[in-house]
């Protein structure tokens, strides 16, 4: 059964989204994972590239008093839904939604000066699979409005020296992420290999990189979401509650995902 256009649901405690396109374009586990990666301090400025319906930015804004988030979205329909979700959740004093293309960012973004950058980019290059007939979903899944390298390069220019980039992607794109970060002057800080249960294949990677860092001492850690008995791990419980990750057990460093 198709979801009604005005359907709404709780993404995390205190954050409600509405609009069937939000379900189709990525308001899912990836949203929760990326939001839990970003932990700003009061007084800091953040920017999200490709906010979609605003889920990640809203989660971060709700638990981060004293911050400001600019959330950019290229698709006007999704940007309008993100603004409606922003009003619905009463967080206009902490963030705004801007419509525009990351390759030619609107003036409010172009000035830069952000302490944190975060994004969940499309995972597929054009020609690598069949485009969905839904144009919103096609643009969410395929690099139609900017390749991975463009997300990294353009985003890096928006960061202050020492600012941190946070992103989520598929594990097979780690080499491209490393190359893109190196070319953009971002030094890798940490890579989390997300697994559903212990010993299972890596589902996603979460990457953090610092503007001006050299990346020579990046840490590689496993982030497991459930125990063998299918109970949520402490990091997964924090994620589901809309809180940032903390105290993730260290695993043996390894450069591959």
N, C-alpha and C positions, 0 to 999 in steps of 0.2 A: 504494500500500500504506500502511495506517495505521501510524503510529509506535507501537511498544510503549509501554505506560504507564510503564515504568521505563527507557526509552531515555535515554542521556546523551551529551553531546558537549562538546568544548572550545570555549568562547566566545572566549577569548584564552589565550595561554600561561599556564598556572597556574590558570586558572579553568574549572571543569567544572560544567555544569548538568545536571539530570536532571528528567524528567517531561514527557510529551507535551504537556500544556497550556502549558508554557513556550514551545514552538515556535509554538503557535497564538495566543498572546497578546502576542507582540512581542519575543522574543529574537532580534533581527535587526540590520540595519545601523543602525537608529535607536538601538539600545542602545549600539553601539560609538561612534557619533557623540557622543551625550550624555556618555558616560563620558570621552571624550577632551577634552571642554570643561571639565571640573571638575578643578582643580589646587590642592588645599588645602595649607596649611602645617602642620607639626607643632603639635599643641596646639589645633587648630581643631575645631569641632563642625559636623556637617553633617546635613541632614535631606532625605530624599527622599519625595515624595508620590506614591503609586501605584507601589510598587516592583515589582509583579507577582511574578515568580519571583526577584527580587533581582539580576539581571544587572548593571545599571549600578552599584549600590552595591558589589557584590563586586569589580568591576574597580577602582573607585576605592580601596576599602579595601586591596586587595592591594598596590598601589604607594604607599600613603600611610601611612607609619609615624607613630605618635603622634597619630592623629586618632580621632574617634568619630563614627559614623554611626547615626542613627535612621532606619529605613526603614519607612514606613507603607503598609499595604495593606488595602483595605476588604473584599476577597473572602477569606473564611477559607481556602478551598482553596488559593488562590495564596499566601497568607501562610504556610501550613503547608509548601508546596513551597519557599518562600524560606528558611524556617528550616532545612529539610533541606539545601538548597544551601549555606547558611551553615556548617552543621556539616561538610558534605562538603569544603569548602574551608578549614576550620580557621581562620576569621577571627572567632571569637566575641569575641576581645579587642579588636576594632576596630569592631564594629557589632552591632546587634540589629534584629529585625523585630517591629513592633507591628501588631496588627490594630485597625483603626478607620477612621472616616470623617473626611476632611479638614475637613468642615463642622462637625464636633464633635470636634476632636482629643482623643485620650486624654491624661490628665494628664501623662505624661512629655514629650509634645510641647508641651502648652499653655503650659508655662513659657517657651518660646522660648529665646533666647540662642544662636542658631545663626549661624555665620559664612557658611555656604553653604547654599543651597536649590537642589534640582534636581528636575525632573520632565519626563516624556514623557506628556502628557495625551492622552486620547482626541481624535481629530481631527475627529469628526463630531458635529454637534448632532442630538438626536432629531428624527426626521422627515426628515432629509437623507440618504435612502438606506434600504436594506432591512436590518433587524436580522438578523445571523447567528442561526441556530437554537441554536448553542452559547452558553449564557449567559455563560461566561467570556470568550469572544471578543467577544460583543456589548458587554460592559461595558468591554473594552479598547479598542474602536474607537469607541464612542458615549458621549456625555456623560450617562451614566445616574446617576453618583454625584458630579456636580459639573461645572459649566460651566468653560470656560477662565478666565473672569473670577474665578470662585471659587478656582481653583487659585492664581492670581496674588495675589488679595487675602488669602486665608487664609495663604498661604505668606509673604507680606511681613510679616505680623504676627509670624512666628516668627524673623525675622532681627534681629540686632543692628544698630545704626546703622552704616552702611558695609558691611553684609553684602551678598553678591552672590547674585542669582537666576540660574539657568541653565536654559534650556528649549529644546526642539525642537518644531517644528511645520511645517505646510505654509505655503508662501510667501503664499498668499492670505489667511492669518490675521494678517499682520504688522500691519495697521491696528488690529485688535482687541487684539493684544498691546500695541501702543503705548498705546492708550486704557486698557487694564487696568493697565499699569504706572504710567501717570500718575495714575490714580485711587488706586492703592495706595501712592503715595509712592516709587516706584522710578524712578530715572533711567536711561534706556537708555545702555549703555556701548558695546556692539558687536553687530553683526548679521553673521553669516557666511551667505552664500548658497551652499549646497552644490550642486555640479554634478558629474555623473558624469564628463564629459570637457569640455575647453575649448569654450566656445560653446554647450553643450547647455543645455536648460531647467533652471531651478532645481528641485531635487527637494525640498529641505528648507531651513528656516532654523534656525540656532542663534542664540539671543538671550541676551545677558548684560545685567543691569540691577542697579544698586546702590541699596540703601535710603538715601534722603536725597539722592541725586544729582539733578541737574536735566535730564540727558539732552540738553543743548544741543550737545554735541560728540561725539555717537555716531559710531562708525566703521562703515563698511559695506565688507566684504571678500568676495571670492570664495574658496571653499574647493573646489578641484577634486580629485577622487579618483583620476583616472587621466589619463595623457597620451594624446595622439592615437594613439600606438602601443599603447595599452591596458596600459601599465606603471603600477604604483602610484606616486603622487606621494609625496614625503617625509611630508607630514601623514597621508596614508592608511596608509603603512607604520607610522607611530607608533601610529595608531589600532588597526590590526590586532594590534599587539604589546601592546596594553593600556596604552599610554603616552599622556600628554596631548599635545595639539597644541603645536607651537612653531615659531617662524619662518615663519609663513604669509605668503607674499608679499602685499604691499599691492596692492589694485586701486583704481581710481578711485572715490572715495566717491559714492554715489547713494542717495537715500532710498527708492527702490522696490526690490522684490525681484525 
